Amino acid sequence: MGEGMSEEISRRGTKAQRIHQFLALFTPQRLGVSICLIAILLIGGQSSCSRNAASSKAEDLDVKASVFIFTLTDCPICNAYVPEFNRLYDEFFDRGVNLVMVPVDSDISFERAVDHRFEYDIRMPFQLDPDREWVKRAGVTTAPEAAVFSPSGDLVYRGRIDDQFAGLGKRRTVVTSHDLRDALEATLVGKPVPQPRTEAVGCPIPK
């Protein structure tokens, strides 16, 4: 076997192992609740997931909210937020919150998303949105931007992660408004989100 062929087999084996490790990090049942909720929101009664079924699954699994964070793999602001994404995931997942990253690059592929996840050590799972259905339903226009849905499928928050960035290239040294975190805390105790809409700062999502 030639050296080039050996290197190619090794490369493919490494990639397969990385994808296997990535898939092992999913929690299928709880992620499925989020996907089911979005399905009913998008296609209503035509979905095989009824609202009652989704709510029942959410209750059975103690899912109190689903968060979709829309990102672009080449957006510096999105990548700068990775440590905060990981903190949010570590803190809220065990409290009944599903957190899913939605990379929305126009040419994104599963392999590229996996590579980006490993490159930046992103802990939350991702879901691709090739038809921009989730983007449209959430009404997001900028990456990074978060959308929080209640177990019944209501959009209770949309906007920035926090006020870390005042504008492109304008990063604050002290974060004073933790908008997504505040929205989740309110949702977890059954209170209205204090500021349900905020303006995200980042890169425009391609149409």
C-alpha positions as CSV (number, residue, x, y, z in Angstrom):
1,M,0.0,0.0,0.0
2,G,1.4,3.4,-1.0
3,E,2.2,6.1,1.5
4,G,-0.4,8.4,0.1
5,M,-3.1,5.7,0.4
6,S,-2.1,5.0,4.0
7,E,-2.3,8.7,4.9
8,E,-5.8,9.0,3.3
9,I,-7.1,5.9,5.3
10,S,-5.6,7.3,8.5
11,R,-7.2,10.7,7.8
12,R,-10.6,9.1,7.2
13,G,-10.3,7.0,10.3
14,T,-9.5,10.0,12.4
15,K,-12.4,11.9,11.0
16,A,-14.8,8.9,11.6
17,Q,-13.6,8.6,15.2
18,R,-14.1,12.3,15.8
19,I,-17.6,12.2,14.4
20,H,-18.3,9.1,16.6
21,Q,-17.1,10.9,19.7
22,F,-19.3,13.9,18.7
23,L,-22.4,11.8,18.3
24,A,-21.8,10.2,21.6
25,L,-22.2,13.6,23.3
26,F,-25.9,14.0,22.2
27,T,-28.7,13.3,24.6
28,P,-31.2,12.1,21.9
29,Q,-34.4,12.1,24.0
30,R,-34.0,15.7,25.2
31,L,-32.7,17.0,21.9
32,G,-35.7,15.3,20.3
33,V,-38.1,17.4,22.3
34,S,-36.5,20.6,21.0
35,I,-36.7,19.3,17.4
36,C,-40.2,18.1,17.9
37,L,-41.3,21.5,19.3
38,I,-39.8,23.3,16.3
39,A,-41.5,20.9,13.9
40,I,-44.9,21.7,15.3
41,L,-44.2,25.4,15.2
42,L,-43.2,25.2,11.5
43,I,-45.8,22.9,10.1
44,G,-48.5,22.9,12.7
45,G,-51.0,20.0,12.5
46,Q,-49.1,18.3,9.6
47,S,-46.3,17.3,12.0
48,S,-46.2,13.8,13.4
49,C,-45.3,15.4,16.7
50,S,-48.5,16.8,18.2
51,R,-48.4,19.6,20.7
52,N,-49.7,17.3,23.4
53,A,-47.0,14.7,22.6
54,A,-44.3,17.3,22.6
55,S,-45.5,18.8,25.9
56,S,-45.8,15.3,27.4
57,K,-42.3,14.4,26.4
58,A,-41.0,17.7,27.8
59,E,-42.8,17.0,31.1
60,D,-41.5,13.4,31.2
61,L,-37.9,14.6,30.7
62,D,-38.3,17.7,32.8
63,V,-37.5,20.0,29.9
64,K,-38.3,23.5,31.0
65,A,-37.0,25.5,28.0
66,S,-35.3,25.0,24.7
67,V,-32.6,27.4,23.5
68,F,-31.3,27.8,20.0
69,I,-28.2,29.8,19.5
70,F,-27.7,30.8,15.9
71,T,-24.0,31.2,14.9
72,L,-21.6,31.5,12.0
73,T,-18.4,29.5,12.1
74,D,-16.3,32.3,10.7
75,C,-17.8,35.1,12.7
76,P,-15.2,36.4,15.3
77,I,-17.9,37.5,17.7
78,C,-19.6,34.1,17.6
79,N,-16.3,32.4,18.3
80,A,-15.4,34.9,21.1
81,Y,-18.6,33.8,22.8
82,V,-17.7,30.1,23.0
83,P,-16.6,30.2,26.6
84,E,-19.9,31.7,27.6
85,F,-21.8,29.2,25.5
86,N,-20.0,26.4,27.4
87,R,-20.8,28.1,30.7
88,L,-24.5,28.4,29.9
89,Y,-24.6,24.7,28.7
90,D,-22.8,23.5,31.9
91,E,-25.1,25.5,34.2
92,F,-28.5,25.1,32.6
93,F,-28.6,21.7,31.0
94,D,-28.9,19.9,34.3
95,R,-31.6,22.4,35.3
96,G,-33.9,21.2,32.5
97,V,-32.8,23.5,29.6
98,N,-32.0,22.1,26.1
99,L,-29.3,24.2,24.5
100,V,-28.6,23.7,20.8
101,M,-26.3,25.6,18.5
102,V,-27.5,26.2,15.0
103,P,-24.6,27.1,12.6
104,V,-26.2,29.0,9.7
105,D,-23.3,29.6,7.3
106,S,-24.6,29.5,3.7
107,D,-22.2,26.6,2.8
108,I,-22.1,24.8,6.1
109,S,-21.8,21.0,6.1
110,F,-22.0,18.4,8.8
111,E,-18.3,17.8,8.6
112,R,-17.5,21.5,8.8
113,A,-19.7,21.9,11.8
114,V,-18.1,18.9,13.6
115,D,-14.6,20.3,12.8
116,H,-15.6,23.7,14.2
117,R,-17.1,22.2,17.3
118,F,-13.8,20.3,18.1
119,E,-11.6,23.2,17.0
120,Y,-13.2,25.6,19.6
121,D,-14.1,22.9,22.2
122,I,-17.9,23.7,22.0
123,R,-19.8,21.4,24.4
124,M,-23.4,21.9,23.3
125,P,-24.8,19.8,20.4
126,F,-25.6,21.4,17.0
127,Q,-28.4,21.1,14.5
128,L,-28.1,22.3,10.9
129,D,-30.8,24.5,9.3
130,P,-30.2,24.2,5.5
131,D,-33.7,25.6,4.6
132,R,-33.5,28.5,7.1
133,E,-36.8,27.3,8.6
134,W,-35.6,27.7,12.2
135,V,-34.1,31.1,11.3
136,K,-37.4,32.3,10.0
137,R,-39.4,30.9,12.9
138,A,-37.2,32.5,15.5
139,G,-36.9,35.7,13.5
140,V,-33.2,36.0,14.0
141,T,-31.0,38.1,11.7
142,T,-27.6,38.3,13.4
143,A,-25.1,35.8,14.7
144,P,-24.8,35.1,17.5
145,E,-28.4,35.4,18.5
146,A,-30.5,33.3,20.8
147,A,-34.1,32.2,20.8
148,V,-35.7,30.7,23.8
149,F,-38.9,28.6,23.5
150,S,-41.1,27.4,26.3
151,P,-42.1,23.7,26.4
152,S,-45.4,24.6,24.7
153,G,-43.5,26.2,21.8
154,D,-43.9,29.9,22.7
155,L,-41.0,32.2,21.8
156,V,-40.2,33.9,25.1
157,Y,-36.9,35.5,24.3
158,R,-35.0,36.5,21.2
159,G,-31.8,38.5,21.1
160,R,-28.2,38.9,22.3
161,I,-26.4,36.7,24.7
162,D,-25.3,39.7,26.9
163,D,-24.0,43.2,26.4
164,Q,-20.3,42.1,26.0
165,F,-20.2,43.8,22.6
166,A,-21.4,47.3,22.2
167,G,-20.7,47.1,18.4
168,L,-18.5,45.4,15.9
169,G,-14.9,45.6,17.3
170,K,-16.2,47.3,20.5
171,R,-15.9,44.8,23.3
172,R,-16.7,45.8,26.9
173,T,-14.3,44.8,29.7
174,V,-17.2,44.3,32.1
175,V,-20.5,42.6,31.2
176,T,-23.4,44.3,33.0
177,S,-26.5,42.8,31.3
178,H,-26.8,39.0,31.1
179,D,-29.8,38.9,28.9
180,L,-30.0,35.3,27.9
181,R,-29.1,34.1,31.3
182,D,-31.8,36.4,32.9
183,A,-34.4,35.1,30.4
184,L,-33.6,31.5,31.3
185,E,-33.7,32.2,35.1
186,A,-37.2,33.8,34.7
187,T,-38.5,31.0,32.5
188,L,-37.3,28.3,34.9
189,V,-39.4,29.8,37.7
190,G,-42.4,30.5,35.6
191,K,-42.0,34.3,35.4
192,P,-42.3,36.5,32.4
193,V,-38.9,37.3,30.8
194,P,-38.1,40.9,31.9
195,Q,-36.8,41.9,28.4
196,P,-38.1,39.5,25.8
197,R,-36.4,41.2,22.8
198,T,-32.9,42.7,22.6
199,E,-30.7,43.7,19.7
200,A,-28.0,41.2,18.9
201,V,-24.5,42.5,17.9
202,G,-22.5,40.3,15.5
203,C,-22.4,39.2,11.9
204,P,-25.5,39.3,9.6
205,I,-27.0,35.9,8.8
206,P,-26.9,35.1,5.1
207,K,-30.3,34.8,3.4
